[in-house]
Amino acid sequence: MKFFLHTTGCKANQWDSHIIANKLKDTGLAPGHIGDADFIVINACTLTDGAERDVRRFINTGRRKNGKAKIILAGCHAQVYPDRNYGADLVLGQEDKFLIDEYLQKKGCFVTDLSLLGDSPLIGDDPFGDLPVGKTRFFFKIQDGCDRFCSYCIVPYARGKPRSRPADDVFRVMEFLKKKAVKEVVLTGIEISAYRDPGTGAGLKELLRRLEKSETPERIRISSVDPLYIDDELMDIIAGSDKLTKSLHISMQSASDRVLEGMGRRYTQAYIRKVLERLQERLEDVGMGLDVIVGFPGEDEAQFLETYRFLESARIYYLHVFPFSARSGSLAATFPDQVPGALKKERVKLLKQLDAAKRRNFYERFQGKTMEIVPEGKLYRGQYMRGYTGNYLPVHIPFTKNLENHCVPVTIKGIEDGILIGETKGTL
């Protein structure tokens, strides 16, 4: 028998799907295609209206391509909106999805209340299974849950309270990944700055210090970080590290103080500006990306332009832009002055154009420089393979199979058809 697993959403979901896949393999199932699988599983995000549309489309596609398969909806969407399952045969919540092997022969809805979760975010989670084929980067979830309850966000209702993986377990998995020749690990979490070792209470910064002296893959990248966590201590840890990459993805959301207050974010535009300036001072060539939400209830033209002009002037690498989604159950879904959809689309378009310009400007700063990438095995445009630099530049080089999953120095030659092109010196 076979399974097909589809994942949407964040990097934490990538880890969760790795665990789900290993559970299914342990039962004797083999990976297959959507058209011949006996079980079709979607580990689904529910962060936005678009994420929910993806759930509906994928389930409809599964029914059309494979009417005999059992369709399983799991994860965040199943946890928050189990009744909006679009005809899935089996619905599994956050805890229940890690026990998928026990539910394969059942039908119906099995969603454990998040308040009943234990101290570990990885219930039934065994990291020592097959690694994803062809992966040079591995997403490793060390933290789950969030209790910030920002007004726009449904995540606390989907993931529950903050919970962390024991530090000793982190070191054990990192050593395992090094032995498996993984070159880069992305430490992920729902609110990674909330990481606390359950045994000692030590936070993320202490974990990073200890990882520097431990057996790990060559590169360690940190996923999305709350701006309030980025202080001089964290910058010093990154600056002095031989493993931590010089890239940060910052969940800013807005640069308007009024909008930030409505969101429940506890910082100001002035604070964000200071953080970005300090990062540029402390970390040479740092690659900084920002999350931005447009169209938050009550965001008028002046407040949007305040954010736009801030971003235009900031020396950042890229933007991740999202239109506000009024998710039922979140506080902001009840706010007055909801921004019309057409206006949100217009603002998203403007910021995506700014994002494209920022990326190109950042690329141009590194033309002629030699940097190190870890090429992935996927073929791009029929002739290239791609790898990321430490500051997250996606560099494309002529496809050479034996360079896959090795640290390779490349000289950045320029931009061709929108992609960054590099040149290697010989082969391994």
C-alpha positions as CSV (number, residue, x, y, z in Angstrom):
1,M,0.0,0.0,0.0
2,K,1.1,3.6,-0.7
3,F,0.7,7.1,0.7
4,F,1.0,10.6,-0.7
5,L,1.7,13.4,1.6
6,H,1.2,17.1,0.8
7,T,2.4,19.9,3.1
8,T,1.4,23.5,3.2
9,G,2.5,26.4,5.4
10,C,5.5,27.0,7.6
11,K,8.9,25.3,8.1
12,A,7.6,23.7,11.3
13,N,5.0,21.9,9.2
14,Q,7.9,20.5,7.1
15,W,9.3,18.9,10.2
16,D,5.9,17.6,11.2
17,S,5.4,16.0,7.8
18,H,8.8,14.4,8.1
19,I,7.6,12.7,11.3
20,I,4.3,11.8,9.7
21,A,6.0,10.2,6.7
22,N,8.3,8.1,8.9
23,K,5.2,6.9,10.9
24,L,3.5,5.8,7.7
25,K,6.7,4.1,6.5
26,D,7.0,2.2,9.8
27,T,3.5,0.7,9.2
28,G,4.8,-0.7,5.9
29,L,3.4,2.0,3.6
30,A,5.6,3.3,0.7
31,P,5.6,6.8,-0.7
32,G,3.6,7.0,-4.0
33,H,1.9,9.5,-6.3
34,I,-1.4,11.2,-5.7
35,G,-3.0,9.0,-8.5
36,D,-2.0,5.6,-7.1
37,A,-1.9,6.2,-3.3
38,D,-4.2,4.3,-0.9
39,F,-3.9,7.2,1.6
40,I,-3.7,10.9,0.6
41,V,-2.6,13.1,3.5
42,I,-2.6,16.9,3.7
43,N,-0.7,18.5,6.6
44,A,-2.4,21.8,6.3
45,C,-1.8,25.4,7.3
46,T,-4.7,27.6,8.3
47,L,-3.0,31.0,8.7
48,T,-4.8,32.8,5.9
49,D,-7.9,32.5,3.7
50,G,-5.5,31.5,0.9
51,A,-4.2,28.6,3.0
52,E,-7.8,27.4,3.5
53,R,-8.5,27.6,-0.3
54,D,-5.4,25.4,-0.8
55,V,-6.9,22.8,1.5
56,R,-10.2,22.7,-0.5
57,R,-8.4,22.6,-3.8
58,F,-6.0,19.8,-2.8
59,I,-8.8,17.7,-1.4
60,N,-10.9,18.2,-4.6
61,T,-7.8,17.3,-6.7
62,G,-7.3,14.2,-4.7
63,R,-10.9,13.1,-5.2
64,R,-10.6,13.8,-9.0
65,K,-7.3,12.0,-9.5
66,N,-7.9,9.1,-7.2
67,G,-11.5,8.4,-6.1
68,K,-10.5,5.2,-4.2
69,A,-8.0,6.8,-1.8
70,K,-8.7,7.6,1.8
71,I,-8.2,11.4,2.3
72,I,-6.7,12.5,5.6
73,L,-6.7,16.2,6.7
74,A,-4.2,16.8,9.5
75,G,-2.5,19.7,11.4
76,C,-3.4,23.3,12.0
77,H,-6.5,23.6,9.8
78,A,-7.9,20.4,11.2
79,Q,-7.2,21.6,14.8
80,V,-8.9,25.0,14.4
81,Y,-11.7,24.3,11.9
82,P,-12.4,20.6,12.1
83,D,-15.9,21.1,10.6
84,R,-14.5,22.8,7.5
85,N,-12.9,19.6,6.3
86,Y,-14.2,19.6,2.7
87,G,-15.1,16.0,2.7
88,A,-12.0,14.5,4.1
89,D,-12.5,10.9,5.4
90,L,-10.3,11.4,8.5
91,V,-9.5,14.6,10.4
92,L,-6.6,14.6,12.8
93,G,-5.5,17.5,15.1
94,Q,-2.0,18.5,16.2
95,E,-1.4,15.8,18.7
96,D,-3.3,13.2,16.8
97,K,-1.4,13.6,13.5
98,F,1.7,12.2,15.1
99,L,-0.3,9.0,15.9
100,I,-1.5,8.7,12.3
101,D,-0.5,5.0,12.2
102,E,-3.2,4.3,14.9
103,Y,-6.0,6.0,12.9
104,L,-5.5,4.7,9.4
105,Q,-8.4,2.3,9.5
106,K,-10.7,4.8,11.1
107,K,-13.0,7.5,9.7
108,G,-14.3,10.7,11.4
109,C,-12.8,13.5,13.4
110,F,-10.1,13.0,16.1
111,V,-8.9,16.4,17.4
112,T,-7.5,16.5,21.0
113,D,-8.0,19.8,22.8
114,L,-4.7,21.7,22.9
115,S,-5.0,22.2,26.6
116,L,-4.3,18.5,27.1
117,L,-1.0,18.6,25.3
118,G,2.0,17.6,27.5
119,D,5.3,19.4,28.0
120,S,6.9,18.1,24.8
121,P,5.7,19.6,21.4
122,L,6.8,16.4,19.7
123,I,4.5,13.8,21.0
124,G,5.1,10.5,19.3
125,D,8.0,12.2,17.5
126,D,11.0,10.0,16.5
127,P,13.5,12.0,14.5
128,F,15.6,9.0,13.6
129,G,13.9,7.8,10.4
130,D,14.5,8.3,6.7
131,L,15.7,11.8,5.8
132,P,14.0,13.5,2.9
133,V,15.7,12.5,-0.3
134,G,17.8,15.2,-2.0
135,K,17.7,17.7,0.9
136,T,20.8,19.7,1.7
137,R,18.9,21.7,4.3
138,F,16.9,20.1,7.0
139,F,14.1,21.8,9.0
140,F,14.4,20.8,12.6
141,K,11.6,21.9,15.0
142,I,12.9,22.7,18.4
143,Q,9.8,24.6,19.7
144,D,6.1,24.7,19.2
145,G,3.2,26.8,20.2
146,C,2.7,30.5,21.1
147,D,0.8,32.5,23.7
148,R,1.3,36.0,22.4
149,F,-2.3,36.1,21.0
150,C,-1.6,38.9,18.5
151,S,-5.0,40.1,17.4
152,Y,-4.6,39.1,13.7
153,C,-3.3,35.6,14.4
154,I,-5.0,32.2,14.7
155,V,-1.8,30.3,15.4
156,P,-2.2,30.0,19.3
157,Y,-5.5,28.3,18.7
158,A,-3.9,25.9,16.2
159,R,-0.6,25.2,18.0
160,G,-1.3,25.7,21.7
161,K,1.0,27.0,24.5
162,P,4.8,27.3,24.0
163,R,6.6,24.0,24.4
164,S,10.3,23.1,23.7
165,R,12.4,20.2,22.9
166,P,14.9,19.2,25.6
167,A,18.4,20.6,24.9
168,D,20.0,17.1,25.2
169,D,17.6,15.9,22.5
170,V,18.5,18.8,20.3
171,F,22.2,17.9,20.5
172,R,21.5,14.2,19.9
173,V,19.5,15.0,16.7
174,M,22.1,17.5,15.5
175,E,24.8,14.8,15.8
176,F,22.6,12.4,14.0
177,L,22.1,14.8,11.1
178,K,25.8,15.5,10.9
179,K,26.5,11.8,10.5
180,K,23.8,11.7,7.8
181,A,25.9,14.3,5.9
182,V,23.3,17.0,6.2
183,K,25.1,20.3,5.6
184,E,22.6,22.8,6.9
185,V,20.0,22.7,9.6
186,V,17.2,25.4,10.0
187,L,16.1,25.6,13.6
188,T,12.4,26.1,13.4
189,G,9.5,26.9,15.8
190,I,6.2,28.7,16.0
191,E,7.8,31.3,18.3
192,I,11.4,30.2,18.4
193,S,12.4,33.0,20.8
194,A,10.2,31.3,23.4
195,Y,12.5,28.3,23.4
196,R,13.2,27.0,26.9
197,D,14.9,23.8,27.8
198,P,12.3,22.0,29.9
199,G,15.0,20.7,32.3
200,T,17.0,23.9,33.0
201,G,14.9,26.8,31.7
202,A,17.9,27.9,29.5
203,G,16.7,29.9,26.5
204,L,17.6,30.0,22.8
205,K,20.7,32.0,23.2
206,E,22.3,29.5,25.6
207,L,21.3,26.7,23.2
208,L,23.0,28.5,20.3
209,R,26.2,28.9,22.4
210,R,26.3,25.2,23.2
211,L,25.6,24.2,19.6
212,E,28.7,26.1,18.6
213,K,30.8,23.6,20.6
214,S,28.7,20.5,19.8
215,E,28.7,18.0,16.9
216,T,26.4,19.6,14.3
217,P,26.1,20.1,10.6
218,E,28.4,22.8,9.2
219,R,25.6,25.5,9.0
220,I,22.9,26.4,11.4
221,R,20.2,28.9,10.3
222,I,17.6,30.4,12.6
223,S,14.0,30.7,11.3
224,S,11.7,33.6,11.9
225,V,12.5,35.7,15.0
226,D,10.4,38.2,17.0
227,P,12.0,41.7,16.8
228,L,12.0,42.0,20.6
229,Y,14.4,39.0,20.8
230,I,17.0,40.6,18.6
231,D,19.4,42.3,21.1
232,D,23.1,42.9,21.3
233,E,23.6,39.6,23.0
234,L,22.0,37.6,20.1
235,M,24.0,39.7,17.6
236,D,27.2,39.0,19.4
237,I,26.5,35.2,19.4
238,I,25.9,35.3,15.6
239,A,28.8,37.5,14.9
240,G,31.2,35.2,16.8
241,S,29.9,32.0,15.4
242,D,31.5,29.8,12.8
243,K,28.2,27.9,12.3
244,L,25.3,30.4,12.5
245,T,24.5,31.9,9.2
246,K,24.4,35.7,8.8
247,S,20.7,35.9,7.8
248,L,17.6,36.7,9.9
249,H,14.0,36.6,9.0
250,I,12.2,39.1,11.2
251,S,8.4,39.0,11.9
252,M,7.8,42.8,11.8
253,Q,4.3,42.9,10.3
254,S,4.0,46.7,10.1
255,A,6.0,49.9,10.5
256,S,3.0,52.0,11.6
257,D,2.8,52.5,15.3
258,R,-1.0,52.7,15.3
259,V,-1.3,49.4,13.3
260,L,1.3,47.7,15.5
261,E,-0.7,48.7,18.6
262,G,-3.9,47.3,17.0
263,M,-2.1,44.1,16.2
264,G,-0.9,43.7,19.8
265,R,2.7,43.9,18.8
266,R,4.8,45.4,21.6
267,Y,7.3,47.5,19.7
268,T,7.4,50.7,17.6
269,Q,8.8,51.7,14.2
270,A,11.7,53.4,16.0
271,Y,12.6,50.2,17.8
272,I,12.6,48.3,14.5
273,R,14.8,50.9,12.8
274,K,17.3,50.6,15.6
275,V,17.3,46.8,15.4
276,L,18.0,46.9,11.6
277,E,20.7,49.5,12.0
278,R,22.5,47.5,14.7
279,L,22.3,44.3,12.7
280,Q,24.0,46.1,9.8
281,E,26.7,47.4,12.1
282,R,27.4,44.1,13.8
283,L,27.0,41.5,11.0
284,E,28.8,42.2,7.8
285,D,26.7,41.5,4.7
286,V,23.7,40.3,6.8
287,G,20.7,39.2,4.8
288,M,17.6,40.6,6.5
289,G,14.0,39.7,5.5
290,L,10.8,41.1,7.0
291,D,7.2,39.7,7.3
292,V,4.7,42.4,6.5
293,I,0.9,42.3,6.7
294,V,-1.1,44.8,4.7
295,G,-4.8,45.7,5.0
296,F,-5.1,45.3,8.8
297,P,-8.5,46.6,10.0
298,G,-8.4,50.4,10.1
299,E,-5.1,50.7,8.1
300,D,-5.7,53.9,6.1
301,E,-3.6,55.2,3.2
302,A,-1.4,57.3,5.5
303,Q,-0.5,54.3,7.7
304,F,0.2,52.1,4.7
305,L,2.4,54.7,3.2
306,E,4.2,55.0,6.5
307,T,5.1,51.3,6.3
308,Y,6.0,51.6,2.6
309,R,8.3,54.5,3.1
310,F,10.0,52.8,6.0
311,L,10.6,49.7,4.0
312,E,11.8,51.7,1.0
313,S,14.4,53.4,3.1
314,A,15.5,50.3,5.1
315,R,18.7,48.5,3.9
316,I,17.0,45.1,3.9
317,Y,17.2,42.1,1.5
318,Y,13.6,41.0,1.0
319,L,10.0,41.1,2.1
320,H,7.4,38.4,2.7
321,V,4.1,40.2,2.1
322,F,0.7,38.9,3.2
323,P,-2.8,40.5,2.9
324,F,-4.6,40.5,6.3
325,S,-7.0,37.5,6.6
326,A,-9.9,37.8,9.0
327,R,-9.7,34.3,10.4
328,S,-12.7,33.4,12.5
329,G,-11.7,33.0,16.1
330,S,-9.0,35.7,16.0
331,L,-9.7,39.1,17.7
332,A,-9.0,41.2,14.6
333,A,-11.7,39.4,12.7
334,T,-14.3,41.3,14.8
335,F,-12.7,44.7,14.4
336,P,-14.5,47.4,12.5
337,D,-13.1,49.2,9.4
338,Q,-12.1,46.0,7.5
339,V,-10.1,47.0,4.5
340,P,-11.7,46.1,1.1
341,G,-10.1,43.1,-0.7
342,A,-9.3,45.1,-3.9
343,L,-7.4,47.7,-1.8
344,K,-5.4,45.0,0.0
345,K,-4.5,43.4,-3.4
346,E,-3.3,46.8,-4.6
347,R,-1.1,47.3,-1.5
348,V,0.3,43.8,-1.8
349,K,1.2,44.5,-5.4
350,L,3.1,47.6,-4.5
351,L,5.0,45.9,-1.7
352,K,5.9,42.9,-4.0
353,Q,7.3,45.3,-6.5
354,L,9.3,46.9,-3.7
355,D,10.4,43.4,-2.7
356,A,11.7,42.6,-6.2
357,A,13.7,45.9,-6.3
358,K,15.2,45.2,-2.8
359,R,16.2,41.7,-3.9
360,R,17.9,42.9,-7.1
361,N,19.7,45.7,-5.2
362,F,21.0,43.1,-2.6
363,Y,22.1,40.7,-5.3
364,E,24.1,43.5,-7.1
365,R,26.0,44.2,-3.9
366,F,27.7,40.8,-4.2
367,Q,28.7,40.7,-7.9
368,G,32.3,39.7,-8.2
369,K,32.5,38.3,-4.7
370,T,33.4,34.7,-3.9
371,M,31.0,33.0,-1.4
372,E,30.2,29.5,-0.3
373,I,27.0,27.6,-1.3
374,V,25.7,24.0,-0.7
375,P,24.2,23.0,-4.1
376,E,20.9,21.1,-4.2
377,G,20.2,18.3,-6.6
378,K,17.2,19.8,-8.3
379,L,17.6,20.9,-12.0
380,Y,16.6,24.5,-12.7
381,R,15.8,25.8,-16.2
382,G,17.3,22.7,-17.7
383,Q,20.9,23.7,-16.9
384,Y,21.4,25.0,-13.3
385,M,21.6,23.8,-9.8
386,R,21.0,26.1,-6.9
387,G,22.6,26.7,-3.5
388,Y,22.3,29.3,-0.8
389,T,25.0,31.5,0.7
390,G,25.2,32.1,4.4
391,N,23.3,35.3,4.0
392,Y,20.6,33.5,2.0
393,L,21.5,34.5,-1.6
394,P,20.2,31.8,-4.0
395,V,23.1,31.3,-6.4
396,H,22.7,29.2,-9.6
397,I,25.6,27.4,-11.1
398,P,25.9,25.0,-14.1
399,F,24.5,21.6,-13.0
400,T,27.2,19.3,-11.9
401,K,25.9,16.3,-10.1
402,N,29.0,15.6,-7.9
403,L,28.8,19.1,-6.4
404,E,25.4,18.3,-4.7
405,N,25.4,18.6,-0.9
406,H,29.0,19.9,-0.7
407,C,30.2,23.3,0.4
408,V,31.4,24.9,-2.8
409,P,33.1,28.3,-3.3
410,V,31.5,30.2,-6.1
411,T,32.2,33.6,-7.7
412,I,29.0,35.6,-8.3
413,K,29.0,36.7,-11.9
414,G,25.7,38.7,-12.2
415,I,22.0,38.5,-12.7
416,E,20.5,36.7,-15.8
417,D,16.8,36.5,-16.4
418,G,16.1,37.4,-12.8
419,I,18.3,34.8,-11.2
420,L,21.8,35.1,-9.6
421,I,24.5,33.3,-11.5
422,G,27.7,31.9,-10.0
423,E,30.8,30.2,-11.4
424,T,32.8,27.4,-9.7
425,K,36.5,26.7,-10.1
426,G,36.7,23.1,-11.2
427,T,34.8,20.1,-9.7
428,L,35.3,17.9,-6.7
